[in-house]
């Protein structure tokens, strides 16, 4: 097992603490779960699968963050 330091903004730490409390998991367990989810999504997209979000584009942007490209622009 290795150890690392993770620097988060106050808002990011609050999200981590909220998720930790809501799921009754340690903050470390939440980060591990997030990494597994990200790894799964990354692998599936590398294999050519696509990911879609329901709702308006603003909701997708809130989820994935700015600078994301879902493919060629139209």
Beta strands, then each sheet from edge to edge (+ up, - down):
end
